C-alpha cells in the first residue's frame, strides 16, 4: 500500500482509510464497512457480523 493511501495515528499504527477494519474478537476477520459506521461490524465476503466493543481500534 502506498504511503499516500494510508495514515499513521498517534500510536504509530497504520490506519486503513476507507474501511473500519476492526478485528472480530477471537478471529482474523475485519470489518469491511466504512469508518465510523453506527451499526454492527460486518465482514462483507463472509457475511459475518459482530457488535461494537468499547475502545476498539483498527490495530488491535
Residue frames as qw, qx, qy, qz and C-alpha x, y, z in Angstrom:
[[0.000, 0.891, 0.453, 0.000, 0.00, 0.00, 0.00],
 [0.405, 0.531, -0.038, 0.744, 1.39, 3.40, -0.90],
 [0.272, -0.187, -0.468, 0.820, 2.19, 5.96, 1.77],
 [0.236, -0.067, -0.106, -0.964, -0.49, 8.28, 0.36],
 [0.609, -0.261, -0.579, -0.474, -3.16, 5.56, 0.77],
 [0.671, -0.439, -0.557, 0.216, -2.54, 5.13, 4.48],
 [0.097, -0.796, 0.192, -0.566, -2.06, 7.35, 7.50],
 [0.484, 0.030, -0.721, 0.495, -0.49, 7.00, 10.93],
 [0.480, -0.784, -0.279, -0.278, -2.32, 7.50, 14.20],
 [0.211, -0.849, 0.366, -0.317, -0.73, 8.71, 17.43],
 [0.804, -0.394, 0.444, -0.023, 0.38, 5.15, 18.41],
 [0.054, 0.570, -0.697, -0.431, 2.26, 4.77, 15.07],
 [0.564, 0.217, 0.797, -0.015, -0.18, 2.12, 13.86],
 [0.027, 0.000, -0.602, -0.798, -1.06, 2.11, 10.20],
 [0.440, 0.407, 0.511, -0.616, -4.68, 3.17, 9.77],
 [0.263, 0.234, 0.792, 0.498, -6.57, 1.84, 6.75],
 [0.266, 0.304, 0.093, -0.910, -8.57, 4.81, 5.41],
 [0.523, 0.122, -0.484, -0.691, -11.91, 3.94, 3.86],
 [0.691, -0.184, -0.688, -0.123, -12.50, 0.80, 5.95],
 [0.641, -0.686, 0.110, -0.325, -13.49, 0.36, 9.58],
 [0.612, 0.432, -0.635, 0.191, -11.09, -2.65, 9.70],
 [0.488, -0.492, 0.535, -0.483, -11.88, -3.56, 13.35],
 [0.296, 0.201, -0.933, -0.048, -11.00, -7.20, 14.04],
 [0.784, -0.349, -0.289, -0.424, -13.70, -9.67, 15.11],
 [0.447, -0.603, 0.586, -0.304, -12.82, -10.93, 18.63],
 [0.702, -0.196, 0.683, -0.046, -11.10, -14.32, 18.50],
 [0.758, 0.484, 0.416, 0.136, -10.89, -14.32, 14.69],
 [0.436, -0.190, 0.330, 0.815, -8.87, -12.84, 11.85],
 [0.200, 0.688, 0.582, 0.384, -11.91, -11.29, 10.12],
 [0.176, -0.269, -0.146, 0.936, -12.01, -7.49, 9.90],
 [0.307, 0.718, 0.492, -0.386, -14.92, -5.14, 9.33],
 [0.402, 0.170, 0.521, 0.734, -15.24, -4.01, 5.72],
 [0.043, 0.878, 0.476, 0.042, -17.76, -1.20, 6.36],
 [0.261, 0.741, -0.056, 0.617, -16.89, 2.50, 6.16],
 [0.370, 0.004, -0.561, 0.741, -15.07, 4.03, 9.16],
 [0.162, -0.005, 0.321, -0.933, -17.35, 5.48, 11.83],
 [0.470, -0.274, -0.658, -0.520, -20.38, 3.36, 10.97],
 [0.393, -0.336, 0.418, -0.747, -23.03, 3.12, 13.70],
 [0.915, -0.081, -0.089, -0.386, -24.28, -0.45, 13.30],
 [0.867, -0.314, 0.370, 0.115, -22.70, -3.85, 13.99],
 [0.077, -0.597, 0.664, 0.443, -19.41, -4.64, 12.28],
 [0.877, 0.360, 0.234, -0.216, -19.62, -6.72, 9.09],
 [0.315, -0.374, 0.726, 0.484, -17.16, -8.78, 7.05],
 [0.584, 0.456, -0.088, -0.666, -18.73, -8.41, 3.60],
 [0.407, 0.368, -0.778, -0.304, -17.18, -11.51, 1.99],
 [0.212, -0.063, -0.961, 0.164, -18.39, -13.99, 4.63],
 [0.434, -0.541, -0.346, -0.632, -21.48, -12.02, 5.72],
 [0.600, -0.337, -0.599, 0.409, -20.30, -12.37, 9.33],
 [0.113, -0.762, 0.002, -0.638, -21.30, -9.63, 11.79],
 [0.586, -0.301, -0.568, 0.493, -20.37, -8.80, 15.40],
 [0.206, -0.930, -0.303, -0.027, -21.22, -5.99, 17.86],
 [0.214, 0.779, -0.283, 0.517, -19.14, -2.94, 18.66],
 [0.730, -0.380, -0.401, 0.402, -16.83, -3.19, 21.70],
 [0.235, -0.966, -0.018, 0.103, -15.72, -0.34, 23.92],
 [0.328, -0.778, 0.421, 0.331, -12.38, 1.24, 22.97],
 [0.850, 0.274, 0.388, 0.228, -11.94, -0.54, 19.63],
 [0.042, 0.796, -0.374, -0.474, -9.09, 0.49, 17.33],
 [0.779, 0.518, -0.275, -0.222, -8.02, -0.80, 13.93],
 [0.478, 0.528, -0.676, 0.192, -4.64, -2.11, 15.02],
 [0.693, -0.480, 0.370, -0.390, -5.79, -4.25, 17.94]]
